[in-house]
Amino acid sequence: MKYNEISNRCDVPVNTLKSWRTRYHWKQVHPQPKRCTKNRKRDAAKIVDELEANNDLTEKQKLFASFICNDLMQRGRI
């Protein structure tokens, strides 16, 4: 709403509204921008290929990482 509309509705001068706004720290509420998640998502096949190509991990570690990857894919996080 604009100052004129509010002042007419409340029978208060416009400058009084402006002074109230600064005195009581009224601010307009802006919606938060949505975060883009496209950049965070990775292709699941690429993750599996990187996992298999990694020679630093043991078989047990690879199995655990693939389990976590599958779980995240089912939840829609990857």
mmCIF file of the N, C-alpha and C atoms, coordinates in Angstrom:
data_MODEL
# 
_entry.id   MODEL 
# 
loop_
_atom_site.group_PDB 
_atom_site.id 
_atom_site.type_symbol 
_atom_site.label_atom_id 
_atom_site.label_alt_id 
_atom_site.label_comp_id 
_atom_site.label_asym_id 
_atom_site.label_entity_id 
_atom_site.label_seq_id 
_atom_site.pdbx_PDB_ins_code 
_atom_site.Cartn_x 
_atom_site.Cartn_y 
_atom_site.Cartn_z 
_atom_site.occupancy 
_atom_site.B_iso_or_equiv 
_atom_site.pdbx_formal_charge 
_atom_site.auth_seq_id 
_atom_site.auth_comp_id 
_atom_site.auth_asym_id 
_atom_site.auth_atom_id 
_atom_site.pdbx_PDB_model_num 
ATOM 1   N N  . MET A 1 1  ? 0.838  -1.178  0.000   1.00 0.00 ? 1  MET A N  1 
ATOM 2   C CA . MET A 1 1  ? 0.000  0.000   0.000   1.00 0.00 ? 1  MET A CA 1 
ATOM 3   C C  . MET A 1 1  ? 0.882  1.239   0.000   1.00 0.00 ? 1  MET A C  1 
ATOM 4   N N  . LYS A 1 2  ? 0.370  2.287   -0.531  1.00 0.00 ? 2  LYS A N  1 
ATOM 5   C CA . LYS A 1 2  ? 1.110  3.536   -0.578  1.00 0.00 ? 2  LYS A CA 1 
ATOM 6   C C  . LYS A 1 2  ? 0.765  4.382   0.637   1.00 0.00 ? 2  LYS A C  1 
ATOM 7   N N  . TYR A 1 3  ? 1.616  5.374   0.880   1.00 0.00 ? 3  TYR A N  1 
ATOM 8   C CA . TYR A 1 3  ? 1.404  6.249   2.034   1.00 0.00 ? 3  TYR A CA 1 
ATOM 9   C C  . TYR A 1 3  ? 0.057  6.964   1.966   1.00 0.00 ? 3  TYR A C  1 
ATOM 10  N N  . ASN A 1 4  ? -0.323 7.404   0.784   1.00 0.00 ? 4  ASN A N  1 
ATOM 11  C CA . ASN A 1 4  ? -1.600 8.119   0.651   1.00 0.00 ? 4  ASN A CA 1 
ATOM 12  C C  . ASN A 1 4  ? -2.786 7.238   1.026   1.00 0.00 ? 4  ASN A C  1 
ATOM 13  N N  . GLU A 1 5  ? -2.747 5.992   0.594   1.00 0.00 ? 5  GLU A N  1 
ATOM 14  C CA . GLU A 1 5  ? -3.846 5.077   0.905   1.00 0.00 ? 5  GLU A CA 1 
ATOM 15  C C  . GLU A 1 5  ? -3.933 4.818   2.412   1.00 0.00 ? 5  GLU A C  1 
ATOM 16  N N  . ILE A 1 6  ? -2.799 4.629   3.023   1.00 0.00 ? 6  ILE A N  1 
ATOM 17  C CA . ILE A 1 6  ? -2.789 4.362   4.469   1.00 0.00 ? 6  ILE A CA 1 
ATOM 18  C C  . ILE A 1 6  ? -3.227 5.596   5.244   1.00 0.00 ? 6  ILE A C  1 
ATOM 19  N N  . SER A 1 7  ? -2.730 6.767   4.830   1.00 0.00 ? 7  SER A N  1 
ATOM 20  C CA . SER A 1 7  ? -3.099 7.997   5.549   1.00 0.00 ? 7  SER A CA 1 
ATOM 21  C C  . SER A 1 7  ? -4.588 8.289   5.412   1.00 0.00 ? 7  SER A C  1 
ATOM 22  N N  . ASN A 1 8  ? -5.172 8.028   4.257   1.00 0.00 ? 8  ASN A N  1 
ATOM 23  C CA . ASN A 1 8  ? -6.615 8.229   4.088   1.00 0.00 ? 8  ASN A CA 1 
ATOM 24  C C  . ASN A 1 8  ? -7.410 7.239   4.927   1.00 0.00 ? 8  ASN A C  1 
ATOM 25  N N  . ARG A 1 9  ? -6.936 6.035   5.013   1.00 0.00 ? 9  ARG A N  1 
ATOM 26  C CA . ARG A 1 9  ? -7.649 5.014   5.773   1.00 0.00 ? 9  ARG A CA 1 
ATOM 27  C C  . ARG A 1 9  ? -7.589 5.296   7.281   1.00 0.00 ? 9  ARG A C  1 
ATOM 28  N N  . CYS A 1 10 ? -6.451 5.796   7.757   1.00 0.00 ? 10 CYS A N  1 
ATOM 29  C CA . CYS A 1 10 ? -6.261 5.995   9.196   1.00 0.00 ? 10 CYS A CA 1 
ATOM 30  C C  . CYS A 1 10 ? -6.481 7.441   9.631   1.00 0.00 ? 10 CYS A C  1 
ATOM 31  N N  . ASP A 1 11 ? -6.777 8.326   8.696   1.00 0.00 ? 11 ASP A N  1 
ATOM 32  C CA . ASP A 1 11 ? -6.954 9.753   8.987   1.00 0.00 ? 11 ASP A CA 1 
ATOM 33  C C  . ASP A 1 11 ? -5.736 10.349  9.685   1.00 0.00 ? 11 ASP A C  1 
ATOM 34  N N  . VAL A 1 12 ? -4.572 10.073  9.121   1.00 0.00 ? 12 VAL A N  1 
ATOM 35  C CA . VAL A 1 12 ? -3.303 10.564  9.655   1.00 0.00 ? 12 VAL A CA 1 
ATOM 36  C C  . VAL A 1 12 ? -2.550 11.205  8.487   1.00 0.00 ? 12 VAL A C  1 
ATOM 37  N N  . PRO A 1 13 ? -1.845 12.307  8.716   1.00 0.00 ? 13 PRO A N  1 
ATOM 38  C CA . PRO A 1 13 ? -1.064 12.910  7.627   1.00 0.00 ? 13 PRO A CA 1 
ATOM 39  C C  . PRO A 1 13 ? 0.049  11.969  7.131   1.00 0.00 ? 13 PRO A C  1 
ATOM 40  N N  . VAL A 1 14 ? 0.410  12.157  5.897   1.00 0.00 ? 14 VAL A N  1 
ATOM 41  C CA . VAL A 1 14 ? 1.413  11.301  5.268   1.00 0.00 ? 14 VAL A CA 1 
ATOM 42  C C  . VAL A 1 14 ? 2.762  11.432  5.984   1.00 0.00 ? 14 VAL A C  1 
ATOM 43  N N  . ASN A 1 15 ? 3.145  12.645  6.337   1.00 0.00 ? 15 ASN A N  1 
ATOM 44  C CA . ASN A 1 15 ? 4.439  12.849  7.001   1.00 0.00 ? 15 ASN A CA 1 
ATOM 45  C C  . ASN A 1 15 ? 4.488  12.172  8.373   1.00 0.00 ? 15 ASN A C  1 
ATOM 46  N N  . THR A 1 16 ? 3.354  12.076  9.031   1.00 0.00 ? 16 THR A N  1 
ATOM 47  C CA . THR A 1 16 ? 3.318  11.359  10.309  1.00 0.00 ? 16 THR A CA 1 
ATOM 48  C C  . THR A 1 16 ? 3.611  9.880   10.086  1.00 0.00 ? 16 THR A C  1 
ATOM 49  N N  . LEU A 1 17 ? 3.053  9.321   9.033   1.00 0.00 ? 17 LEU A N  1 
ATOM 50  C CA . LEU A 1 17 ? 3.333  7.926   8.708   1.00 0.00 ? 17 LEU A CA 1 
ATOM 51  C C  . LEU A 1 17 ? 4.817  7.716   8.408   1.00 0.00 ? 17 LEU A C  1 
ATOM 52  N N  . LYS A 1 18 ? 5.386  8.647   7.675   1.00 0.00 ? 18 LYS A N  1 
ATOM 53  C CA . LYS A 1 18 ? 6.807  8.533   7.345   1.00 0.00 ? 18 LYS A CA 1 
ATOM 54  C C  . LYS A 1 18 ? 7.679  8.615   8.595   1.00 0.00 ? 18 LYS A C  1 
ATOM 55  N N  . SER A 1 19 ? 7.302  9.481   9.520   1.00 0.00 ? 19 SER A N  1 
ATOM 56  C CA . SER A 1 19 ? 8.084  9.585   10.750  1.00 0.00 ? 19 SER A CA 1 
ATOM 57  C C  . SER A 1 19 ? 7.920  8.330   11.600  1.00 0.00 ? 19 SER A C  1 
ATOM 58  N N  . TRP A 1 20 ? 6.712  7.745   11.626  1.00 0.00 ? 20 TRP A N  1 
ATOM 59  C CA . TRP A 1 20 ? 6.507  6.492   12.351  1.00 0.00 ? 20 TRP A CA 1 
ATOM 60  C C  . TRP A 1 20 ? 7.365  5.387   11.748  1.00 0.00 ? 20 TRP A C  1 
ATOM 61  N N  . ARG A 1 21 ? 7.450  5.396   10.430  1.00 0.00 ? 21 ARG A N  1 
ATOM 62  C CA . ARG A 1 21 ? 8.224  4.358   9.746   1.00 0.00 ? 21 ARG A CA 1 
ATOM 63  C C  . ARG A 1 21 ? 9.688  4.413   10.175  1.00 0.00 ? 21 ARG A C  1 
ATOM 64  N N  . THR A 1 22 ? 10.272 5.597   10.235  1.00 0.00 ? 22 THR A N  1 
ATOM 65  C CA . THR A 1 22 ? 11.670 5.696   10.650  1.00 0.00 ? 22 THR A CA 1 
ATOM 66  C C  . THR A 1 22 ? 11.835 5.482   12.145  1.00 0.00 ? 22 THR A C  1 
ATOM 67  N N  . ARG A 1 23 ? 10.905 5.961   12.931  1.00 0.00 ? 23 ARG A N  1 
ATOM 68  C CA . ARG A 1 23 ? 11.017 5.854   14.387  1.00 0.00 ? 23 ARG A CA 1 
ATOM 69  C C  . ARG A 1 23 ? 10.909 4.411   14.861  1.00 0.00 ? 23 ARG A C  1 
ATOM 70  N N  . TYR A 1 24 ? 9.973  3.657   14.294  1.00 0.00 ? 24 TYR A N  1 
ATOM 71  C CA . TYR A 1 24 ? 9.729  2.286   14.731  1.00 0.00 ? 24 TYR A CA 1 
ATOM 72  C C  . TYR A 1 24 ? 10.376 1.239   13.828  1.00 0.00 ? 24 TYR A C  1 
ATOM 73  N N  . HIS A 1 25 ? 11.198 1.696   12.893  1.00 0.00 ? 25 HIS A N  1 
ATOM 74  C CA . HIS A 1 25 ? 11.974 0.817   12.009  1.00 0.00 ? 25 HIS A CA 1 
ATOM 75  C C  . HIS A 1 25 ? 11.088 -0.154  11.231  1.00 0.00 ? 25 HIS A C  1 
ATOM 76  N N  . TRP A 1 26 ? 10.031 0.369   10.652  1.00 0.00 ? 26 TRP A N  1 
ATOM 77  C CA . TRP A 1 26 ? 9.182  -0.453  9.798   1.00 0.00 ? 26 TRP A CA 1 
ATOM 78  C C  . TRP A 1 26 ? 9.902  -0.663  8.489   1.00 0.00 ? 26 TRP A C  1 
ATOM 79  N N  . LYS A 1 27 ? 9.895  -1.883  8.020   1.00 0.00 ? 27 LYS A N  1 
ATOM 80  C CA . LYS A 1 27 ? 10.528 -2.193  6.749   1.00 0.00 ? 27 LYS A CA 1 
ATOM 81  C C  . LYS A 1 27 ? 9.581  -3.032  5.924   1.00 0.00 ? 27 LYS A C  1 
ATOM 82  N N  . GLN A 1 28 ? 9.742  -2.929  4.614   1.00 0.00 ? 28 GLN A N  1 
ATOM 83  C CA . GLN A 1 28 ? 8.943  -3.769  3.738   1.00 0.00 ? 28 GLN A CA 1 
ATOM 84  C C  . GLN A 1 28 ? 9.528  -5.171  3.757   1.00 0.00 ? 28 GLN A C  1 
ATOM 85  N N  . VAL A 1 29 ? 8.663  -6.130  3.722   1.00 0.00 ? 29 VAL A N  1 
ATOM 86  C CA . VAL A 1 29 ? 9.095  -7.514  3.723   1.00 0.00 ? 29 VAL A CA 1 
ATOM 87  C C  . VAL A 1 29 ? 9.186  -7.981  2.275   1.00 0.00 ? 29 VAL A C  1 
ATOM 88  N N  . HIS A 1 30 ? 10.391 -8.346  1.875   1.00 0.00 ? 30 HIS A N  1 
ATOM 89  C CA . HIS A 1 30 ? 10.621 -8.848  0.528   1.00 0.00 ? 30 HIS A CA 1 
ATOM 90  C C  . HIS A 1 30 ? 10.798 -10.358 0.605   1.00 0.00 ? 30 HIS A C  1 
ATOM 91  N N  . PRO A 1 31 ? 10.223 -11.092 -0.320  1.00 0.00 ? 31 PRO A N  1 
ATOM 92  C CA . PRO A 1 31 ? 10.416 -12.541 -0.292  1.00 0.00 ? 31 PRO A CA 1 
ATOM 93  C C  . PRO A 1 31 ? 11.874 -12.894 -0.586  1.00 0.00 ? 31 PRO A C  1 
ATOM 94  N N  . GLN A 1 32 ? 12.348 -13.932 0.067   1.00 0.00 ? 32 GLN A N  1 
ATOM 95  C CA . GLN A 1 32 ? 13.716 -14.372 -0.134  1.00 0.00 ? 32 GLN A CA 1 
ATOM 96  C C  . GLN A 1 32 ? 13.839 -15.002 -1.520  1.00 0.00 ? 32 GLN A C  1 
ATOM 97  N N  . PRO A 1 33 ? 14.907 -14.696 -2.239  1.00 0.00 ? 33 PRO A N  1 
ATOM 98  C CA . PRO A 1 33 ? 15.073 -15.327 -3.559  1.00 0.00 ? 33 PRO A CA 1 
ATOM 99  C C  . PRO A 1 33 ? 15.323 -16.820 -3.401  1.00 0.00 ? 33 PRO A C  1 
ATOM 100 N N  . LYS A 1 34 ? 14.804 -17.581 -4.328  1.00 0.00 ? 34 LYS A N  1 
ATOM 101 C CA . LYS A 1 34 ? 14.994 -19.015 -4.284  1.00 0.00 ? 34 LYS A CA 1 
ATOM 102 C C  . LYS A 1 34 ? 16.412 -19.340 -4.725  1.00 0.00 ? 34 LYS A C  1 
ATOM 103 N N  . ARG A 1 35 ? 17.003 -20.277 -4.031  1.00 0.00 ? 35 ARG A N  1 
ATOM 104 C CA . ARG A 1 35 ? 18.349 -20.679 -4.374  1.00 0.00 ? 35 ARG A CA 1 
ATOM 105 C C  . ARG A 1 35 ? 18.317 -21.674 -5.521  1.00 0.00 ? 35 ARG A C  1 
ATOM 106 N N  . CYS A 1 36 ? 19.243 -21.522 -6.379  1.00 0.00 ? 36 CYS A N  1 
ATOM 107 C CA . CYS A 1 36 ? 19.340 -22.416 -7.527  1.00 0.00 ? 36 CYS A CA 1 
ATOM 108 C C  . CYS A 1 36 ? 20.083 -23.675 -7.104  1.00 0.00 ? 36 CYS A C  1 
ATOM 109 N N  . THR A 1 37 ? 19.458 -24.812 -7.285  1.00 0.00 ? 37 THR A N  1 
ATOM 110 C CA . THR A 1 37 ? 20.083 -26.072 -6.897  1.00 0.00 ? 37 THR A CA 1 
ATOM 111 C C  . THR A 1 37 ? 20.600 -26.851 -8.091  1.00 0.00 ? 37 THR A C  1 
ATOM 112 N N  . LYS A 1 38 ? 20.451 -26.303 -9.284  1.00 0.00 ? 38 LYS A N  1 
ATOM 113 C CA . LYS A 1 38 ? 20.894 -27.028 -10.471 1.00 0.00 ? 38 LYS A CA 1 
ATOM 114 C C  . LYS A 1 38 ? 22.391 -27.259 -10.462 1.00 0.00 ? 38 LYS A C  1 
ATOM 115 N N  . ASN A 1 39 ? 23.141 -26.314 -9.961  1.00 0.00 ? 39 ASN A N  1 
ATOM 116 C CA . ASN A 1 39 ? 24.596 -26.434 -9.988  1.00 0.00 ? 39 ASN A CA 1 
ATOM 117 C C  . ASN A 1 39 ? 25.101 -27.469 -8.996  1.00 0.00 ? 39 ASN A C  1 
ATOM 118 N N  . ARG A 1 40 ? 24.355 -27.752 -7.949  1.00 0.00 ? 40 ARG A N  1 
ATOM 119 C CA . ARG A 1 40 ? 24.798 -28.700 -6.941  1.00 0.00 ? 40 ARG A CA 1 
ATOM 120 C C  . ARG A 1 40 ? 24.526 -30.140 -7.338  1.00 0.00 ? 40 ARG A C  1 
ATOM 121 N N  . LYS A 1 41 ? 23.547 -30.345 -8.188  1.00 0.00 ? 41 LYS A N  1 
ATOM 122 C CA . LYS A 1 41 ? 23.193 -31.704 -8.562  1.00 0.00 ? 41 LYS A CA 1 
ATOM 123 C C  . LYS A 1 41 ? 24.198 -32.230 -9.588  1.00 0.00 ? 41 LYS A C  1 
ATOM 124 N N  . ARG A 1 42 ? 24.566 -33.468 -9.419  1.00 0.00 ? 42 ARG A N  1 
ATOM 125 C CA . ARG A 1 42 ? 25.503 -34.092 -10.329 1.00 0.00 ? 42 ARG A CA 1 
ATOM 126 C C  . ARG A 1 42 ? 24.872 -35.340 -10.920 1.00 0.00 ? 42 ARG A C  1 
ATOM 127 N N  . ASP A 1 43 ? 25.377 -35.722 -12.032 1.00 0.00 ? 43 ASP A N  1 
ATOM 128 C CA . ASP A 1 43 ? 24.883 -36.919 -12.695 1.00 0.00 ? 43 ASP A CA 1 
ATOM 129 C C  . ASP A 1 43 ? 25.316 -38.149 -11.899 1.00 0.00 ? 43 ASP A C  1 
ATOM 130 N N  . ALA A 1 44 ? 24.377 -39.031 -11.616 1.00 0.00 ? 44 ALA A N  1 
ATOM 131 C CA . ALA A 1 44 ? 24.666 -40.202 -10.786 1.00 0.00 ? 44 ALA A CA 1 
ATOM 132 C C  . ALA A 1 44 ? 25.657 -41.132 -11.473 1.00 0.00 ? 44 ALA A C  1 
ATOM 133 N N  . ALA A 1 45 ? 25.574 -41.259 -12.785 1.00 0.00 ? 45 ALA A N  1 
ATOM 134 C CA . ALA A 1 45 ? 26.504 -42.136 -13.497 1.00 0.00 ? 45 ALA A CA 1 
ATOM 135 C C  . ALA A 1 45 ? 27.933 -41.612 -13.388 1.00 0.00 ? 45 ALA A C  1 
ATOM 136 N N  . LYS A 1 46 ? 28.083 -40.315 -13.405 1.00 0.00 ? 46 LYS A N  1 
ATOM 137 C CA . LYS A 1 46 ? 29.414 -39.716 -13.276 1.00 0.00 ? 46 LYS A CA 1 
ATOM 138 C C  . LYS A 1 46 ? 29.996 -39.996 -11.894 1.00 0.00 ? 46 LYS A C  1 
ATOM 139 N N  . ILE A 1 47 ? 29.167 -39.941 -10.877 1.00 0.00 ? 47 ILE A N  1 
ATOM 140 C CA . ILE A 1 47 ? 29.620 -40.217 -9.511  1.00 0.00 ? 47 ILE A CA 1 
ATOM 141 C C  . ILE A 1 47 ? 30.061 -41.667 -9.383  1.00 0.00 ? 47 ILE A C  1 
ATOM 142 N N  . VAL A 1 48 ? 29.295 -42.586 -9.959  1.00 0.00 ? 48 VAL A N  1 
ATOM 143 C CA . VAL A 1 48 ? 29.640 -44.006 -9.884  1.00 0.00 ? 48 VAL A CA 1 
ATOM 144 C C  . VAL A 1 48 ? 30.942 -44.272 -10.626 1.00 0.00 ? 48 VAL A C  1 
ATOM 145 N N  . ASP A 1 49 ? 31.130 -43.644 -11.785 1.00 0.00 ? 49 ASP A N  1 
ATOM 146 C CA . ASP A 1 49 ? 32.373 -43.819 -12.534 1.00 0.00 ? 49 ASP A CA 1 
ATOM 147 C C  . ASP A 1 49 ? 33.574 -43.295 -11.746 1.00 0.00 ? 49 ASP A C  1 
ATOM 148 N N  . GLU A 1 50 ? 33.417 -42.148 -11.124 1.00 0.00 ? 50 GLU A N  1 
ATOM 149 C CA . GLU A 1 50 ? 34.506 -41.600 -10.314 1.00 0.00 ? 50 GLU A CA 1 
ATOM 150 C C  . GLU A 1 50 ? 34.803 -42.516 -9.126  1.00 0.00 ? 50 GLU A C  1 
ATOM 151 N N  . LEU A 1 51 ? 33.769 -43.097 -8.576  1.00 0.00 ? 51 LEU A N  1 
ATOM 152 C CA . LEU A 1 51 ? 33.936 -43.985 -7.426  1.00 0.00 ? 51 LEU A CA 1 
ATOM 153 C C  . LEU A 1 51 ? 34.701 -45.249 -7.813  1.00 0.00 ? 51 LEU A C  1 
ATOM 154 N N  . GLU A 1 52 ? 34.360 -45.832 -8.969  1.00 0.00 ? 52 GLU A N  1 
ATOM 155 C CA . GLU A 1 52 ? 35.042 -47.038 -9.425  1.00 0.00 ? 52 GLU A CA 1 
ATOM 156 C C  . GLU A 1 52 ? 36.474 -46.758 -9.840  1.00 0.00 ? 52 GLU A C  1 
ATOM 157 N N  . ALA A 1 53 ? 36.728 -45.558 -10.365 1.00 0.00 ? 53 ALA A N  1 
ATOM 158 C CA . ALA A 1 53 ? 38.076 -45.217 -10.823 1.00 0.00 ? 53 ALA A CA 1 
ATOM 159 C C  . ALA A 1 53 ? 39.005 -44.848 -9.675  1.00 0.00 ? 53 ALA A C  1 
ATOM 160 N N  . ASN A 1 54 ? 38.444 -44.575 -8.506  1.00 0.00 ? 54 ASN A N  1 
ATOM 161 C CA . ASN A 1 54 ? 39.256 -44.165 -7.373  1.00 0.00 ? 54 ASN A CA 1 
ATOM 162 C C  . ASN A 1 54 ? 39.970 -45.378 -6.785  1.00 0.00 ? 54 ASN A C  1 
ATOM 163 N N  . ASN A 1 55 ? 41.306 -45.381 -6.856  1.00 0.00 ? 55 ASN A N  1 
ATOM 164 C CA . ASN A 1 55 ? 42.089 -46.505 -6.347  1.00 0.00 ? 55 ASN A CA 1 
ATOM 165 C C  . ASN A 1 55 ? 42.494 -46.315 -4.897  1.00 0.00 ? 55 ASN A C  1 
ATOM 166 N N  . ASP A 1 56 ? 42.272 -45.150 -4.342  1.00 0.00 ? 56 ASP A N  1 
ATOM 167 C CA . ASP A 1 56 ? 42.658 -44.884 -2.961  1.00 0.00 ? 56 ASP A CA 1 
ATOM 168 C C  . ASP A 1 56 ? 41.699 -45.520 -1.963  1.00 0.00 ? 56 ASP A C  1 
ATOM 169 N N  . LEU A 1 57 ? 40.495 -45.849 -2.401  1.00 0.00 ? 57 LEU A N  1 
ATOM 170 C CA . LEU A 1 57 ? 39.491 -46.398 -1.498  1.00 0.00 ? 57 LEU A CA 1 
ATOM 171 C C  . LEU A 1 57 ? 39.551 -47.916 -1.474  1.00 0.00 ? 57 LEU A C  1 
ATOM 172 N N  . THR A 1 58 ? 39.240 -48.480 -0.324  1.00 0.00 ? 58 THR A N  1 
ATOM 173 C CA . THR A 1 58 ? 39.129 -49.927 -0.222  1.00 0.00 ? 58 THR A CA 1 
ATOM 174 C C  . THR A 1 58 ? 37.758 -50.344 -0.746  1.00 0.00 ? 58 THR A C  1 
ATOM 175 N N  . GLU A 1 59 ? 37.576 -51.654 -0.885  1.00 0.00 ? 59 GLU A N  1 
ATOM 176 C CA . GLU A 1 59 ? 36.286 -52.157 -1.376  1.00 0.00 ? 59 GLU A CA 1 
ATOM 177 C C  . GLU A 1 59 ? 35.162 -51.822 -0.393  1.00 0.00 ? 59 GLU A C  1 
ATOM 178 N N  . LYS A 1 60 ? 35.479 -51.881 0.883   1.00 0.00 ? 60 LYS A N  1 
ATOM 179 C CA . LYS A 1 60 ? 34.483 -51.558 1.904   1.00 0.00 ? 60 LYS A CA 1 
ATOM 180 C C  . LYS A 1 60 ? 34.075 -50.087 1.823   1.00 0.00 ? 60 LYS A C  1 
ATOM 181 N N  . GLN A 1 61 ? 35.042 -49.206 1.593   1.00 0.00 ? 61 GLN A N  1 
ATOM 182 C CA . GLN A 1 61 ? 34.746 -47.782 1.469   1.00 0.00 ? 61 GLN A CA 1 
ATOM 183 C C  . GLN A 1 61 ? 33.941 -47.498 0.201   1.00 0.00 ? 61 GLN A C  1 
ATOM 184 N N  . LYS A 1 62 ? 34.277 -48.182 -0.891  1.00 0.00 ? 62 LYS A N  1 
ATOM 185 C CA . LYS A 1 62 ? 33.523 -48.006 -2.135  1.00 0.00 ? 62 LYS A CA 1 
ATOM 186 C C  . LYS A 1 62 ? 32.076 -48.470 -1.972  1.00 0.00 ? 62 LYS A C  1 
ATOM 187 N N  . LEU A 1 63 ? 31.888 -49.582 -1.269  1.00 0.00 ? 63 LEU A N  1 
ATOM 188 C CA . LEU A 1 63 ? 30.545 -50.090 -1.024  1.00 0.00 ? 63 LEU A CA 1 
ATOM 189 C C  . LEU A 1 63 ? 29.734 -49.101 -0.194  1.00 0.00 ? 63 LEU A C  1 
ATOM 190 N N  . PHE A 1 64 ? 30.360 -48.531 0.834   1.00 0.00 ? 64 PHE A N  1 
ATOM 191 C CA . PHE A 1 64 ? 29.682 -47.538 1.665   1.00 0.00 ? 64 PHE A CA 1 
ATOM 192 C C  . PHE A 1 64 ? 29.317 -46.297 0.845   1.00 0.00 ? 64 PHE A C  1 
ATOM 193 N N  . ALA A 1 65 ? 30.237 -45.812 0.037   1.00 0.00 ? 65 ALA A N  1 
ATOM 194 C CA . ALA A 1 65 ? 29.977 -44.625 -0.782  1.00 0.00 ? 65 ALA A CA 1 
ATOM 195 C C  . ALA A 1 65 ? 28.866 -44.884 -1.799  1.00 0.00 ? 65 ALA A C  1 
ATOM 196 N N  . SER A 1 66 ? 28.840 -46.075 -2.376  1.00 0.00 ? 66 SER A N  1 
ATOM 197 C CA . SER A 1 66 ? 27.771 -46.385 -3.337  1.00 0.00 ? 66 SER A CA 1 
ATOM 198 C C  . SER A 1 66 ? 26.429 -46.492 -2.620  1.00 0.00 ? 66 SER A C  1 
ATOM 199 N N  . PHE A 1 67 ? 26.428 -47.014 -1.391  1.00 0.00 ? 67 PHE A N  1 
ATOM 200 C CA . PHE A 1 67 ? 25.197 -47.080 -0.607  1.00 0.00 ? 67 PHE A CA 1 
ATOM 201 C C  . PHE A 1 67 ? 24.658 -45.670 -0.337  1.00 0.00 ? 67 PHE A C  1 
ATOM 202 N N  . ILE A 1 68 ? 25.536 -44.765 0.070   1.00 0.00 ? 68 ILE A N  1 
ATOM 203 C CA . ILE A 1 68 ? 25.131 -43.381 0.325   1.00 0.00 ? 68 ILE A CA 1 
ATOM 204 C C  . ILE A 1 68 ? 24.627 -42.723 -0.958  1.00 0.00 ? 68 ILE A C  1 
ATOM 205 N N  . CYS A 1 69 ? 25.316 -42.967 -2.063  1.00 0.00 ? 69 CYS A N  1 
ATOM 206 C CA . CYS A 1 69 ? 24.904 -42.392 -3.353  1.00 0.00 ? 69 CYS A CA 1 
ATOM 207 C C  . CYS A 1 69 ? 23.513 -42.883 -3.744  1.00 0.00 ? 69 CYS A C  1 
ATOM 208 N N  . ASN A 1 70 ? 23.258 -44.180 -3.588  1.00 0.00 ? 70 ASN A N  1 
ATOM 209 C CA . ASN A 1 70 ? 21.941 -44.724 -3.908  1.00 0.00 ? 70 ASN A CA 1 
ATOM 210 C C  . ASN A 1 70 ? 20.860 -44.147 -3.006  1.00 0.00 ? 70 ASN A C  1 
ATOM 211 N N  . ASP A 1 71 ? 21.179 -43.990 -1.733  1.00 0.00 ? 71 ASP A N  1 
ATOM 212 C CA . ASP A 1 71 ? 20.222 -43.420 -0.790  1.00 0.00 ? 71 ASP A CA 1 
ATOM 213 C C  . ASP A 1 71 ? 19.872 -41.980 -1.170  1.00 0.00 ? 71 ASP A C  1 
ATOM 214 N N  . LEU A 1 72 ? 20.873 -41.209 -1.531  1.00 0.00 ? 72 LEU A N  1 
ATOM 215 C CA . LEU A 1 72 ? 20.630 -39.818 -1.928  1.00 0.00 ? 72 LEU A CA 1 
ATOM 216 C C  . LEU A 1 72 ? 19.844 -39.730 -3.230  1.00 0.00 ? 72 LEU A C  1 
ATOM 217 N N  . MET A 1 73 ? 20.099 -40.669 -4.150  1.00 0.00 ? 73 MET A N  1 
ATOM 218 C CA . MET A 1 73 ? 19.348 -40.680 -5.405  1.00 0.00 ? 73 MET A CA 1 
ATOM 219 C C  . MET A 1 73 ? 17.871 -40.978 -5.147  1.00 0.00 ? 73 MET A C  1 
ATOM 220 N N  . GLN A 1 74 ? 17.603 -41.900 -4.213  1.00 0.00 ? 74 GLN A N  1 
ATOM 221 C CA . GLN A 1 74 ? 16.212 -42.230 -3.901  1.00 0.00 ? 74 GLN A CA 1 
ATOM 222 C C  . GLN A 1 74 ? 15.495 -41.058 -3.258  1.00 0.00 ? 74 GLN A C  1 
ATOM 223 N N  . ARG A 1 75 ? 16.208 -40.257 -2.497  1.00 0.00 ? 75 ARG A N  1 
ATOM 224 C CA . ARG A 1 75 ? 15.605 -39.091 -1.854  1.00 0.00 ? 75 ARG A CA 1 
ATOM 225 C C  . ARG A 1 75 ? 15.515 -37.885 -2.791  1.00 0.00 ? 75 ARG A C  1 
ATOM 226 N N  . GLY A 1 76 ? 16.103 -37.997 -3.956  1.00 0.00 ? 76 GLY A N  1 
ATOM 227 C CA . GLY A 1 76 ? 16.037 -36.896 -4.920  1.00 0.00 ? 76 GLY A CA 1 
ATOM 228 C C  . GLY A 1 76 ? 17.056 -35.810 -4.682  1.00 0.00 ? 76 GLY A C  1 
ATOM 229 N N  . ARG A 1 77 ? 18.119 -36.118 -3.992  1.00 0.00 ? 77 ARG A N  1 
ATOM 230 C CA . ARG A 1 77 ? 19.132 -35.118 -3.683  1.00 0.00 ? 77 ARG A CA 1 
ATOM 231 C C  . ARG A 1 77 ? 20.257 -35.114 -4.713  1.00 0.00 ? 77 ARG A C  1 
ATOM 232 N N  . ILE A 1 78 ? 20.329 -36.145 -5.530  1.00 0.00 ? 78 ILE A N  1 
ATOM 233 C CA . ILE A 1 78 ? 21.348 -36.190 -6.587  1.00 0.00 ? 78 ILE A CA 1 
ATOM 234 C C  . ILE A 1 78 ? 20.618 -36.311 -7.903  1.00 0.00 ? 78 ILE A C  1 
# 
